[in-house]
Amino acid sequence: MQATYSFPEIKSLVRSLDNSSINILKELIEEEKDFFSLPELRAINRFIQIKNRQIVGNEVKFDYLLSFN
């Protein structure tokens, strides 16, 4: 048995996900963590953390823009 997504696939996939999709990916990674090395798991968690910060930043910018209307 092998992981659903390889490390390079996850790396490219994270860029296009939204908040709910990120949560699903986190659950999938948690279930399949035995298929990844420790450095890969750290990198994946970092990718997800950065993406979450980007989503929050975009929401703040969007709310700021809406406040002028």
N, CA, C and O atoms as CSV, one atom per row, in Angstrom:
chain,resi,resn,atom,element,x,y,z
A,1,MET,N,N,0.847,-1.176,0.000
A,1,MET,CA,C,0.000,0.000,0.000
A,1,MET,C,C,0.893,1.240,0.000
A,1,MET,O,O,2.007,1.211,0.522
A,2,GLN,N,N,0.399,2.317,-0.585
A,2,GLN,CA,C,1.161,3.562,-0.645
A,2,GLN,C,C,0.257,4.755,-0.391
A,2,GLN,O,O,-0.967,4.632,-0.359
A,3,ALA,N,N,0.867,5.887,-0.214
A,3,ALA,CA,C,0.122,7.117,0.068
A,3,ALA,C,C,-0.721,7.533,-1.131
A,3,ALA,O,O,-0.383,7.240,-2.278
A,4,THR,N,N,-1.818,8.216,-0.846
A,4,THR,CA,C,-2.707,8.689,-1.912
A,4,THR,C,C,-1.991,9.692,-2.806
A,4,THR,O,O,-2.093,9.622,-4.031
A,5,TYR,N,N,-1.268,10.622,-2.196
A,5,TYR,CA,C,-0.511,11.628,-2.938
A,5,TYR,C,C,0.956,11.547,-2.538
A,5,TYR,O,O,1.276,11.330,-1.370
A,6,SER,N,N,1.835,11.720,-3.500
A,6,SER,CA,C,3.263,11.762,-3.202
A,6,SER,C,C,3.617,13.159,-2.673
A,6,SER,O,O,2.818,14.091,-2.764
A,7,PHE,N,N,4.811,13.282,-2.127
A,7,PHE,CA,C,5.254,14.569,-1.591
A,7,PHE,C,C,5.233,15.672,-2.652
A,7,PHE,O,O,4.713,16.754,-2.380
A,8,PRO,N,N,5.787,15.435,-3.869
A,8,PRO,CA,C,5.725,16.504,-4.891
A,8,PRO,C,C,4.289,16.868,-5.288
A,8,PRO,O,O,4.002,18.028,-5.583
A,9,GLU,N,N,3.395,15.888,-5.295
A,9,GLU,CA,C,2.000,16.183,-5.618
A,9,GLU,C,C,1.358,17.054,-4.542
A,9,GLU,O,O,0.613,17.983,-4.854
A,10,ILE,N,N,1.646,16.755,-3.288
A,10,ILE,CA,C,1.102,17.556,-2.185
A,10,ILE,C,C,1.647,18.977,-2.260
A,10,ILE,O,O,0.922,19.949,-2.051
A,11,LYS,N,N,2.935,19.075,-2.560
A,11,LYS,CA,C,3.578,20.393,-2.639
A,11,LYS,C,C,2.890,21.278,-3.679
A,11,LYS,O,O,2.668,22.462,-3.426
A,12,SER,N,N,2.556,20.730,-4.826
A,12,SER,CA,C,1.890,21.530,-5.858
A,12,SER,C,C,0.396,21.688,-5.582
A,12,SER,O,O,-0.205,22.687,-5.974
A,13,LEU,N,N,-0.199,20.713,-4.914
A,13,LEU,CA,C,-1.633,20.738,-4.632
A,13,LEU,C,C,-2.004,21.796,-3.595
A,13,LEU,O,O,-3.057,22.425,-3.701
A,14,VAL,N,N,-1.162,21.992,-2.613
A,14,VAL,CA,C,-1.461,22.924,-1.514
A,14,VAL,C,C,-1.724,24.331,-2.034
A,14,VAL,O,O,-2.549,25.053,-1.473
A,15,ARG,N,N,-1.049,24.719,-3.075
A,15,ARG,CA,C,-1.207,26.088,-3.609
A,15,ARG,C,C,-2.617,26.393,-4.080
A,15,ARG,O,O,-3.054,27.543,-4.032
A,16,SER,N,N,-3.334,25.369,-4.535
A,16,SER,CA,C,-4.640,25.615,-5.135
A,16,SER,C,C,-5.813,25.309,-4.208
A,16,SER,O,O,-6.964,25.374,-4.641
A,17,LEU,N,N,-5.553,24.979,-2.954
A,17,LEU,CA,C,-6.625,24.577,-2.048
A,17,LEU,C,C,-7.206,25.748,-1.274
A,17,LEU,O,O,-6.541,26.757,-1.038
A,18,ASP,N,N,-8.467,25.585,-0.886
A,18,ASP,CA,C,-9.096,26.560,-0.010
A,18,ASP,C,C,-9.091,26.017,1.418
A,18,ASP,O,O,-8.519,24.958,1.678
A,19,ASN,N,N,-9.715,26.726,2.328
A,19,ASN,CA,C,-9.645,26.383,3.746
A,19,ASN,C,C,-10.219,24.993,4.045
A,19,ASN,O,O,-9.595,24.216,4.768
A,20,SER,N,N,-11.387,24.672,3.504
A,20,SER,CA,C,-11.989,23.367,3.787
A,20,SER,C,C,-11.177,22.241,3.152
A,20,SER,O,O,-11.067,21.160,3.730
A,21,SER,N,N,-10.612,22.478,1.979
A,21,SER,CA,C,-9.789,21.466,1.325
A,21,SER,C,C,-8.494,21.221,2.085
A,21,SER,O,O,-7.998,20.095,2.136
A,22,ILE,N,N,-7.953,22.273,2.672
A,22,ILE,CA,C,-6.739,22.136,3.491
A,22,ILE,C,C,-7.017,21.216,4.678
A,22,ILE,O,O,-6.184,20.380,5.027
A,23,ASN,N,N,-8.189,21.371,5.297
A,23,ASN,CA,C,-8.543,20.526,6.437
A,23,ASN,C,C,-8.672,19.062,6.026
A,23,ASN,O,O,-8.262,18.167,6.766
A,24,ILE,N,N,-9.230,18.823,4.869
A,24,ILE,CA,C,-9.347,17.452,4.363
A,24,ILE,C,C,-7.964,16.873,4.094
A,24,ILE,O,O,-7.701,15.714,4.414
A,25,LEU,N,N,-7.086,17.674,3.511
A,25,LEU,CA,C,-5.719,17.218,3.248
A,25,LEU,C,C,-4.999,16.909,4.552
A,25,LEU,O,O,-4.266,15.922,4.629
A,26,LYS,N,N,-5.191,17.732,5.580
A,26,LYS,CA,C,-4.561,17.487,6.881
A,26,LYS,C,C,-5.014,16.147,7.463
A,26,LYS,O,O,-4.206,15.401,8.016
A,27,GLU,N,N,-6.295,15.849,7.339
A,27,GLU,CA,C,-6.812,14.571,7.826
A,27,GLU,C,C,-6.206,13.405,7.048
A,27,GLU,O,O,-5.846,12.382,7.631
A,28,LEU,N,N,-6.099,13.562,5.748
A,28,LEU,CA,C,-5.516,12.520,4.908
A,28,LEU,C,C,-4.059,12.272,5.266
A,28,LEU,O,O,-3.625,11.125,5.369
A,29,ILE,N,N,-3.309,13.341,5.454
A,29,ILE,CA,C,-1.895,13.222,5.823
A,29,ILE,C,C,-1.765,12.549,7.185
A,29,ILE,O,O,-0.868,11.732,7.392
A,30,GLU,N,N,-2.650,12.886,8.105
A,30,GLU,CA,C,-2.614,12.267,9.439
A,30,GLU,C,C,-2.846,10.765,9.349
A,30,GLU,O,O,-2.190,9.993,10.049
A,31,GLU,N,N,-3.772,10.347,8.494
A,31,GLU,CA,C,-4.057,8.920,8.328
A,31,GLU,C,C,-2.911,8.186,7.641
A,31,GLU,O,O,-2.679,7.007,7.911
A,32,GLU,N,N,-2.196,8.873,6.758
A,32,GLU,CA,C,-1.160,8.231,5.962
A,32,GLU,C,C,0.249,8.659,6.353
A,32,GLU,O,O,1.169,8.561,5.541
A,33,LYS,N,N,0.431,9.129,7.577
A,33,LYS,CA,C,1.726,9.665,7.983
A,33,LYS,C,C,2.827,8.618,8.001
A,33,LYS,O,O,4.005,8.975,7.972
A,34,ASP,N,N,2.484,7.345,8.047
A,34,ASP,CA,C,3.500,6.287,8.041
A,34,ASP,C,C,4.205,6.164,6.684
A,34,ASP,O,O,5.285,5.580,6.593
A,35,PHE,N,N,3.597,6.710,5.644
A,35,PHE,CA,C,4.172,6.613,4.303
A,35,PHE,C,C,5.168,7.734,3.999
A,35,PHE,O,O,5.843,7.696,2.970
A,36,PHE,N,N,5.267,8.723,4.876
A,36,PHE,CA,C,6.142,9.857,4.661
A,36,PHE,C,C,7.276,9.858,5.684
A,36,PHE,O,O,7.112,9.393,6.812
A,37,SER,N,N,8.413,10.382,5.278
A,37,SER,CA,C,9.530,10.516,6.205
A,37,SER,C,C,9.270,11.715,7.119
A,37,SER,O,O,8.408,12.547,6.834
A,38,LEU,N,N,10.010,11.795,8.203
A,38,LEU,CA,C,9.839,12.892,9.155
A,38,LEU,C,C,10.092,14.263,8.517
A,38,LEU,O,O,9.317,15.190,8.753
A,39,PRO,N,N,11.164,14.421,7.710
A,39,PRO,CA,C,11.353,15.729,7.050
A,39,PRO,C,C,10.215,16.079,6.084
A,39,PRO,O,O,9.846,17.247,5.964
A,40,GLU,N,N,9.662,15.083,5.401
A,40,GLU,CA,C,8.542,15.348,4.501
A,40,GLU,C,C,7.314,15.790,5.288
A,40,GLU,O,O,6.611,16.711,4.873
A,41,LEU,N,N,7.051,15.146,6.414
A,41,LEU,CA,C,5.908,15.539,7.245
A,41,LEU,C,C,6.059,16.958,7.775
A,41,LEU,O,O,5.097,17.725,7.811
A,42,ARG,N,N,7.276,17.297,8.185
A,42,ARG,CA,C,7.524,18.668,8.653
A,42,ARG,C,C,7.286,19.674,7.538
A,42,ARG,O,O,6.677,20.721,7.756
A,43,ALA,N,N,7.767,19.353,6.344
A,43,ALA,CA,C,7.595,20.258,5.200
A,43,ALA,C,C,6.118,20.393,4.836
A,43,ALA,O,O,5.645,21.497,4.567
A,44,ILE,N,N,5.396,19.287,4.827
A,44,ILE,CA,C,3.965,19.335,4.505
A,44,ILE,C,C,3.228,20.187,5.534
A,44,ILE,O,O,2.394,21.015,5.168
A,45,ASN,N,N,3.526,19.993,6.802
A,45,ASN,CA,C,2.882,20.804,7.838
A,45,ASN,C,C,3.218,22.279,7.670
A,45,ASN,O,O,2.373,23.141,7.914
A,46,ARG,N,N,4.436,22.570,7.259
A,46,ARG,CA,C,4.847,23.960,7.015
A,46,ARG,C,C,4.095,24.536,5.812
A,46,ARG,O,O,3.647,25.682,5.855
A,47,PHE,N,N,3.953,23.751,4.739
A,47,PHE,CA,C,3.179,24.195,3.572
A,47,PHE,C,C,1.759,24.555,3.989
A,47,PHE,O,O,1.227,25.590,3.586
A,48,ILE,N,N,1.153,23.695,4.797
A,48,ILE,CA,C,-0.224,23.915,5.240
A,48,ILE,C,C,-0.305,25.151,6.125
A,48,ILE,O,O,-1.244,25.939,6.008
A,49,GLN,N,N,0.664,25.325,7.002
A,49,GLN,CA,C,0.691,26.490,7.883
A,49,GLN,C,C,0.809,27.785,7.072
A,49,GLN,O,O,0.119,28.764,7.358
A,50,ILE,N,N,1.670,27.787,6.077
A,50,ILE,CA,C,1.839,28.973,5.230
A,50,ILE,C,C,0.564,29.252,4.444
A,50,ILE,O,O,0.156,30.406,4.314
A,51,LYS,N,N,-0.066,28.204,3.920
A,51,LYS,CA,C,-1.307,28.382,3.164
A,51,LYS,C,C,-2.406,28.944,4.066
A,51,LYS,O,O,-3.175,29.803,3.633
A,52,ASN,N,N,-2.492,28.471,5.314
A,52,ASN,CA,C,-3.493,28.996,6.249
A,52,ASN,C,C,-3.257,30.476,6.525
A,52,ASN,O,O,-4.211,31.250,6.602
A,53,ARG,N,N,-2.007,30.873,6.672
A,53,ARG,CA,C,-1.688,32.289,6.877
A,53,ARG,C,C,-2.083,33.115,5.662
A,53,ARG,O,O,-2.581,34.233,5.797
A,54,GLN,N,N,-1.859,32.564,4.478
A,54,GLN,CA,C,-2.225,33.263,3.251
A,54,GLN,C,C,-3.737,33.443,3.177
A,54,GLN,O,O,-4.216,34.514,2.805
A,55,ILE,N,N,-4.486,32.411,3.525
A,55,ILE,CA,C,-5.952,32.491,3.500
A,55,ILE,C,C,-6.438,33.557,4.476
A,55,ILE,O,O,-7.301,34.363,4.130
A,56,VAL,N,N,-5.900,33.569,5.677
A,56,VAL,CA,C,-6.292,34.570,6.677
A,56,VAL,C,C,-5.926,35.966,6.196
A,56,VAL,O,O,-6.712,36.901,6.353
A,57,GLY,N,N,-4.753,36.117,5.618
A,57,GLY,CA,C,-4.336,37.419,5.098
A,57,GLY,C,C,-5.252,37.913,3.995
A,57,GLY,O,O,-5.586,39.096,3.939
A,58,ASN,N,N,-5.658,37.010,3.120
A,58,ASN,CA,C,-6.576,37.388,2.042
A,58,ASN,C,C,-7.939,37.777,2.584
A,58,ASN,O,O,-8.572,38.696,2.064
A,59,GLU,N,N,-8.406,37.085,3.632
A,59,GLU,CA,C,-9.687,37.438,4.237
A,59,GLU,C,C,-9.626,38.823,4.874
A,59,GLU,O,O,-10.581,39.595,4.781
A,60,VAL,N,N,-8.510,39.137,5.516
A,60,VAL,CA,C,-8.356,40.457,6.137
A,60,VAL,C,C,-8.344,41.538,5.064
A,60,VAL,O,O,-8.991,42.573,5.223
A,61,LYS,N,N,-7.620,41.311,3.977
A,61,LYS,CA,C,-7.593,42.289,2.879
A,61,LYS,C,C,-8.976,42.467,2.276
A,61,LYS,O,O,-9.383,43.588,1.971
A,62,PHE,N,N,-9.701,41.369,2.104
A,62,PHE,CA,C,-11.034,41.432,1.537
A,62,PHE,C,C,-11.966,42.228,2.447
A,62,PHE,O,O,-12.727,43.068,1.968
A,63,ASP,N,N,-11.915,41.972,3.755
A,63,ASP,CA,C,-12.745,42.719,4.708
A,63,ASP,C,C,-12.376,44.194,4.703
A,63,ASP,O,O,-13.250,45.052,4.826
A,64,TYR,N,N,-11.096,44.495,4.563
A,64,TYR,CA,C,-10.645,45.885,4.517
A,64,TYR,C,C,-11.215,46.576,3.291
A,64,TYR,O,O,-11.679,47.712,3.380
A,65,LEU,N,N,-11.186,45.900,2.140
A,65,LEU,CA,C,-11.716,46.489,0.921
A,65,LEU,C,C,-13.237,46.685,1.022
A,65,LEU,O,O,-13.771,47.685,0.540
A,66,LEU,N,N,-13.914,45.744,1.638
A,66,LEU,CA,C,-15.372,45.867,1.787
A,66,LEU,C,C,-15.748,47.010,2.733
A,66,LEU,O,O,-16.847,47.553,2.626
A,67,SER,N,N,-14.889,47.371,3.622
A,67,SER,CA,C,-15.218,48.419,4.579
A,67,SER,C,C,-15.344,49.784,3.904
A,67,SER,O,O,-15.924,50.699,4.489
A,68,PHE,N,N,-14.823,49.943,2.703
A,68,PHE,CA,C,-14.909,51.220,1.992
A,68,PHE,C,C,-16.185,51.357,1.189
A,68,PHE,O,O,-16.474,52.444,0.689
A,69,ASN,N,N,-16.958,50.293,1.047
A,69,ASN,CA,C,-18.193,50.356,0.256
A,69,ASN,C,C,-19.383,50.646,1.097
A,69,ASN,O,O,-20.497,50.731,0.581
